[in-house]
């Protein structure tokens, strides 16, 4: 068990954690969510002693180890396989099968095993780093945005891997679908505290919403009570007959706590600036061929690709990394010229293009306000500032230079540039990669309400399902296929070619003794957790039974007091009945929540055992 006991951490005037408390128990896989800058990565750095607490304590069991996936990567070996084997204990470094199993799952090929790590892209280097973290088999995995450079097939493999993981893990990710498919619990950093719930992210957001609503109701009632007391004190302080009462009220007022109004937390909320669509067909690509090495026909990346893009089309380009997804988007946006074939864009099509390379092309020497204003000279200063505000850049923030911005802030600048001028055709390349969860939800809302056509490259199944796609461009090695239908239609009718094979291979590799041990541990964890919940539920049931019995007796006493017209007893018994009714209502609410949690956890363990 890892226990965070009243931890406090700040950087200058910015407070991240203020007496925050939470614990992580055995076998728990916890999603860690919160807005950008809320302190998620700092929490990892505190756990691994790369940052020091201002106060409080983090208790970690003896001989407990962490595997931390961060962005700092160093390689010392000449091949991928040798580098991976460095993560194993010295006496196990000849166990190539163990390393290859994970490397293949993360998208490396047999040929890649003998290649130099330094020849691979940053995304594949991060995968190698992830492989080394997994091979160390730590007690707890700390994963910071592990899916950012994984394609859909590798993400699905990683989900299966984490579900079978026997230790604990804490995962930071903007991909809500990935988190919900893996996590048993969700941690949320919110207003300098850490919340925890069983289940997915929706449960956490509902809890926070309830907490904030209750806080605001309490604050309003408290303000009303204070106003009433202040009016009494002001009115009667000077009157001798009421002076003692006024003094008593003053003391009562001083004892009341001060609850400050919660500050509205900034979040992204916007709509794209839509241009009218006059024609059904907006873009037509015919027989596109492309290679980054035109002199070598075997290196052809895009071959004979043809597609029509019509008004209201929702098209996703999906497939493994390195198979041409971003290249297709660049060809359709005319950023790249094909070796052969044509791309025709209708006269009234107004394109908005979000590309990963476009983020790198932002001018580092200008301010946010200047970068957005350069897109559309027709915009006045007020309109530019309004767009800055929509992108969560305040009056002070919009004067920041592009060079000092984080990846998420640069992504928001690029979105701001797209909405600075009307468009009816959106081309988006992994637009969610650096956005936090709330910003992704806002982007999805904006895309759902956009009436033009959308072509998007994404690995997020949340986006793939949320956009109601009607066409897919499936990128496999050496070929691209057009599929008419939604992402779920594709999974049902075609699916990923190597998913089934890989699943069968993993089943073959299970050691029966290991399986028996894992099963015993799951059964023990299930018994402990469900037993504890059942005990709480039973205690509430017994308390409700006692209170209902007391209510029955009090109702009989009330009837007798009414018959005798005993005013004092009537008032006393009525008050007791009212209080018991409130207690029973509160207990029934707790009973309902605990019963639901019991069913959810039972389902989780049953699925794990299956």
VOTOR-165898 format. One line per 8 residues: number of its first residue (from 1); their letters; for each residue x, y, z of C-alpha. Coordinates in steps of 0.1 Angstrom, whole numbers. Layout:
VOTOR-165898
NUM> a> X Y Z; ... .
END
This chain:
VOTOR-165898
1> xxxxxxxx> 0 0 0; 12 35 -9; -1 62 15; -1 99 8; -6 116 42; -14 153 42; 10 161 14; 17 198 5 .
9> xxxxxxxx> 37 210 -24; 39 244 -41; 62 262 -66; 64 298 -57; 28 311 -53; 13 281 -73; 0 255 -49; -4 220 -63 .
17> xxxxxxxx> -12 199 -32; -26 212 1; -29 186 28; -39 160 2; -45 124 13; -51 92 -6; -39 56 -6; -33 30 -33 .
25> xxxxxxxx> -39 -6 -24; -25 -39 -37; -34 -48 -73; -50 -14 -79; -45 1 -113; -52 38 -109; -59 64 -137; -45 98 -126 .
33> xxxxxxxx> -64 127 -142; -65 165 -139; -61 196 -160; -27 205 -175; -5 220 -147; -26 205 -119; 4 185 -106; 1 150 -120 .
41> xxxxxxxx> 37 146 -132; 49 164 -100; 31 136 -80; 52 110 -99; 84 130 -92; 75 131 -55; 70 94 -54; 104 87 -70 .
49> xxxxxxxx> 121 113 -48; 129 136 -77; 110 164 -59; 108 172 -22; 75 177 -3; 69 210 15; 51 190 43; 34 156 48 .
57> xxxxxxxx> 46 121 41; 45 94 14; 47 59 29; 60 32 7; 65 -5 17; 100 -18 22; 116 -34 -9; 89 -18 -30 .
65> xxxxxxxx> 101 -7 -65; 88 17 -92; 91 15 -129; 89 51 -142; 82 59 -178; 93 95 -184; 105 114 -214; 143 113 -206 .
73> xxxxxxxx> 158 86 -227; 194 73 -229; 206 43 -248; 241 27 -246; 238 -5 -267; 243 -10 -304; 211 -29 -311; 174 -27 -300 .
81> xxxxxxxx> 175 -62 -285; 207 -57 -265; 194 -24 -252; 162 -40 -240; 181 -69 -224; 199 -43 -202; 167 -40 -182; 169 -76 -170 .
89> xxxxxxxx> 190 -88 -141; 226 -98 -152; 218 -135 -148; 188 -132 -171; 203 -112 -199; 204 -141 -223; 166 -144 -221; 160 -129 -255 .
97> xxxxxxxx> 125 -144 -258; 113 -124 -228; 125 -91 -243; 113 -99 -278; 78 -107 -266; 73 -72 -253; 92 -55 -282; 70 -73 -308 .
105> xxxxxxxx> 39 -63 -288; 50 -27 -290; 53 -28 -328; 89 -37 -334; 96 -63 -361; 121 -92 -362; 144 -72 -385; 144 -43 -360 .
113> xxxxxxxx> 160 -64 -333; 195 -59 -347; 191 -23 -357; 206 6 -337; 182 24 -313; 195 57 -325; 182 51 -360; 146 51 -348 .
121> xxxxxxxx> 121 80 -344; 115 95 -310; 82 76 -308; 99 42 -313; 127 52 -289; 100 59 -263; 85 24 -270; 120 9 -263 .
129> xxxxxxxx> 121 28 -231; 87 15 -222; 98 -21 -229; 128 -16 -205; 104 -4 -178; 81 -34 -182; 110 -59 -183; 122 -47 -148 .
137> xxxxxxxx> 89 -60 -134; 87 -34 -107; 61 -34 -79; 44 -4 -93; 44 11 -128; 43 49 -131; 33 57 -167; 32 93 -179 .
145> xxxxxxxx> 13 95 -213; 24 60 -224; 1 59 -255; 13 92 -271; 35 74 -296; 16 40 -299; -6 31 -328; -40 14 -322 .
153> xxxxxxxx> -27 -22 -325; 1 -15 -300; -24 3 -277; -47 -28 -277; -17 -50 -269; -7 -27 -241; -42 -27 -227; -41 -65 -225 .
161> xxxxxxxx> -6 -64 -209; -17 -40 -182; -49 -59 -174; -27 -90 -168; -1 -69 -148; 2 -84 -113; 14 -53 -95; 0 -18 -91 .
169> xxxxxxxx> 2 10 -116; -6 47 -118; -13 60 -153; -14 96 -166; -31 98 -200; -53 121 -220; -69 90 -236; -100 85 -215 .
177> xxxxxxxx> -110 53 -234; -76 38 -227; -77 47 -190; -113 33 -185; -103 0 -202; -74 -5 -178; -80 11 -145; -97 -3 -114 .
185> xxxxxxxx> -98 31 -97; -95 67 -108; -75 94 -90; -82 131 -97; -61 161 -88; -87 189 -83; -84 222 -64; -51 211 -47 .
193> xxxxxxxx> -67 178 -33; -66 142 -46; -99 124 -50; -102 87 -55; -131 65 -67; -136 29 -77; -142 25 -114; -137 48 -144 .
201> xxxxxxxx> -132 85 -150; -170 92 -152; -174 81 -116; -147 106 -106; -162 135 -125; -196 128 -110; -181 127 -75; -163 161 -80 .
209> xxxxxxxx> -196 176 -94; -215 164 -63; -188 178 -40; -188 212 -57; -226 214 -57; -228 205 -20; -200 230 -12; -219 258 -30 .
217> xxxxxxxx> -252 250 -13; -235 250 21; -217 283 13; -250 300 2; -268 288 33; -240 300 55; -240 334 39; -277 337 44 .
225> xxxxxxxx> -273 327 81; -245 353 85; -266 380 69; -295 372 92; -273 374 123; -256 406 111; -290 422 106; -301 412 141 .
233> xxxxxxxx> -269 425 157; -270 459 138; -307 464 146; -307 455 183; -272 462 197; -282 496 209; -314 484 227; -309 475 264 .
241> xxxxxxxx> -336 448 263; -320 430 233; -283 438 241; -275 404 256; -292 386 227; -272 407 202; -240 398 220; -249 361 219 .
249> xxxxxxxx> -256 364 181; -223 381 176; -205 352 193; -224 328 171; -214 348 140; -177 347 150; -179 309 153; -193 304 118 .
257> xxxxxxxx> -166 294 92; -157 314 61; -163 295 29; -149 313 -1; -168 312 -34; -151 286 -56; -132 301 -85; -144 290 -119 .
265> xxxxxxxx> -117 268 -134; -108 277 -169; -117 252 -196; -117 250 -233; -151 257 -250; -153 267 -286; -169 261 -320; -151 262 -354 .
273> xxxxxxxx> -158 292 -376; -177 276 -404; -177 287 -440; -208 279 -461; -207 248 -483; -220 253 -518; -211 220 -534; -215 184 -524 .
281> xxxxxxxx> -180 173 -535; -153 192 -516; -122 172 -524; -113 145 -549; -81 125 -549; -74 101 -577; -47 74 -581; -22 90 -556 .
289> xxxxxxxx> 12 74 -555; 39 87 -532; 74 77 -519; 100 95 -499; 126 76 -521; 112 78 -557; 142 60 -571; 134 28 -552 .
297> xxxxxxxx> 99 13 -562; 100 -10 -532; 99 20 -509; 65 32 -523; 44 43 -493; 11 54 -508; -1 34 -538; -32 41 -561 .
305> xxxxxxxx> -52 59 -534; -85 74 -545; -111 90 -524; -140 115 -527; -146 138 -498; -182 152 -496; -201 176 -474; -207 162 -439 .
313> xxxxxxxx> -182 133 -444; -165 121 -413; -133 102 -424; -106 87 -402; -72 76 -414; -61 47 -392; -34 21 -390; 0 13 -376 .
321> xxxxxxxx> 27 39 -373; 49 43 -403; 23 32 -428; 16 66 -443; -13 81 -422; 2 116 -418; 16 115 -454; -20 110 -468 .
329> xxxxxxxx> -32 140 -448; -2 161 -462; -11 150 -497; -47 159 -493; -38 193 -479; -13 199 -508; 16 201 -483; 32 173 -503 .
337> xxxxxxxx> 30 166 -541; 23 130 -552; 47 112 -576; 16 106 -597; -22 112 -593; -42 143 -586; -58 161 -557; -87 185 -567 .
345> xxxxxxxx> -101 209 -540; -134 225 -548; -134 262 -554; -154 270 -523; -137 245 -500; -120 264 -471; -94 242 -454; -84 242 -418 .
353> xxxxxxxx> -53 220 -413; -39 208 -379; -7 190 -385; 21 179 -361; 46 197 -384; 24 228 -382; 30 230 -345; 68 230 -352 .
361> xxxxxxxx> 63 258 -377; 48 283 -352; 70 313 -350; 89 311 -316; 97 348 -316; 61 362 -317; 34 363 -291; 2 342 -290 .
369> xxxxxxxx> -18 372 -300; 5 380 -329; 6 344 -342; -32 342 -343; -37 377 -359; -13 368 -387; -37 341 -400; -64 366 -408 .
377> xxxxxxxx> -56 403 -412; -93 411 -414; -97 404 -377; -96 434 -354; -78 433 -320; -110 425 -301; -117 395 -323; -82 382 -319 .
385> xxxxxxxx> -83 386 -281; -117 368 -281; -101 338 -299; -72 339 -274; -98 338 -246; -116 308 -262; -83 290 -263; -78 296 -225 .
393> xxxxxxxx> -52 324 -229; -60 353 -206; -51 389 -212; -17 383 -196; -11 349 -212; -17 360 -248; 15 381 -246; 36 350 -240 .
401> xxxxxxxx> 61 341 -267; 55 309 -286; 89 297 -276; 80 293 -239; 47 274 -244; 41 237 -235; 30 212 -261; -6 215 -250 .
409> xxxxxxxx> -5 253 -252; 10 252 -288; -18 228 -298; -44 254 -285; -26 281 -305; -29 260 -336; -66 254 -330; -70 292 -325 .
417> xxxxxxxx> -54 298 -359; -79 273 -375; -109 291 -360; -95 326 -369; -107 321 -404; -138 304 -417; -134 268 -429; -157 240 -441 .
425> xxxxxxxx> -130 212 -445; -110 201 -414; -78 180 -418; -65 170 -383; -34 150 -375; -35 136 -339; -50 169 -325; -54 154 -290 .
433> xxxxxxxx> -18 144 -284; -9 173 -261; -44 183 -248; -57 175 -214; -89 154 -210; -112 185 -206; -98 201 -237; -102 168 -257 .
441> xxxxxxxx> -139 167 -246; -143 203 -258; -126 195 -292; -149 165 -296; -179 187 -289; -167 212 -315; -161 185 -341; -195 169 -335 .
449> xxxxxxxx> -213 202 -342; -191 211 -372; -212 209 -404; -184 207 -429; -163 176 -437; -136 162 -414; -106 140 -421; -87 130 -390 .
457> xxxxxxxx> -57 109 -381; -61 95 -346; -53 65 -324; -80 75 -299; -110 51 -299; -129 77 -280; -126 100 -310; -131 72 -335 .
465> xxxxxxxx> -164 63 -319; -175 98 -309; -174 113 -345; -199 89 -361; -175 81 -390; -189 71 -424; -155 63 -441; -122 50 -430 .
473> xxxxxxxx> -88 49 -448; -71 18 -435; -33 19 -438; -15 -14 -439; 20 -22 -451; 22 -12 -488; -15 -7 -493; -44 16 -483 .
481> xxxxxxxx> -80 4 -482; -112 25 -482; -138 12 -458; -174 25 -459; -189 25 -424; -180 33 -388; -150 22 -367; -172 -4 -349 .
489> xxxxxxxx> -184 -17 -383; -147 -21 -393; -138 -40 -361; -168 -63 -366; -163 -70 -404; -125 -68 -408; -105 -60 -376; -68 -57 -373 .
497> xxxxxxxx> -50 -85 -392; -26 -95 -365; -48 -90 -334; -63 -125 -334; -29 -142 -341; -12 -122 -314; -40 -130 -289; -36 -168 -296 .
505> xxxxxxxx> 2 -166 -293; -2 -149 -258; -25 -176 -246; 0 -203 -257; 27 -186 -237; 9 -187 -203; 27 -209 -177; 1 -231 -159 .
513> xxxxxxxx> 19 -227 -125; 21 -190 -130; -16 -189 -139; -25 -208 -108; -5 -184 -86; -21 -153 -103; -56 -168 -99; -50 -175 -62 .
521> xxxxxxxx> -39 -139 -57; -69 -125 -75; -93 -147 -54; -76 -135 -22; -79 -98 -33; -115 -103 -43; -123 -120 -9; -106 -91 10 .
529> xxxxxxxx> -122 -63 -8; -157 -77 -12; -156 -90 24; -149 -55 36; -176 -40 15; -201 -66 26; -193 -59 62; -200 -22 57 .
537> xxxxxxxx> -233 -30 39; -244 -54 67; -236 -28 93; -258 -2 75; -286 -27 71; -285 -34 109; -285 3 117; -315 9 93 .
545> xxxxxxxx> -334 -20 110; -327 -5 145; -339 30 134; -370 16 117; -378 -3 149; -373 29 169; -395 48 144; -423 23 149 .
553> xxxxxxxx> -421 28 187; -419 66 184; -450 67 161; -469 47 188; -457 71 215; -467 101 193; -503 87 189; -505 83 227 .
561> xxxxxxxx> -492 119 232; -517 133 207; -545 115 225; -534 131 258; -528 164 241; -493 166 257; -477 194 237; -442 190 252 .
569> xxxxxxxx> -440 153 244; -455 158 209; -428 183 200; -400 161 215; -412 129 198; -419 146 164; -383 160 164; -369 125 171 .
577> xxxxxxxx> -390 110 143; -378 137 119; -342 132 128; -345 94 124; -361 98 90; -331 119 78; -307 94 92; -325 65 74 .
585> xxxxxxxx> -325 85 41; -288 92 44; -281 55 52; -301 43 23; -281 66 0; -248 51 14; -263 16 11; -271 22 -25 .
593> xxxxxxxx> -236 35 -33; -219 7 -15; -241 -20 -31; -233 -5 -66; -196 -5 -57; -199 -41 -45; -214 -52 -78; -189 -32 -98 .
601> xxxxxxxx> -159 -47 -80; -174 -82 -81; -178 -78 -119; -142 -66 -122; -128 -96 -103; -150 -121 -121; -138 -107 -155; -102 -109 -143 .
609> xx> -106 -145 -132; -123 -153 -165 .
END
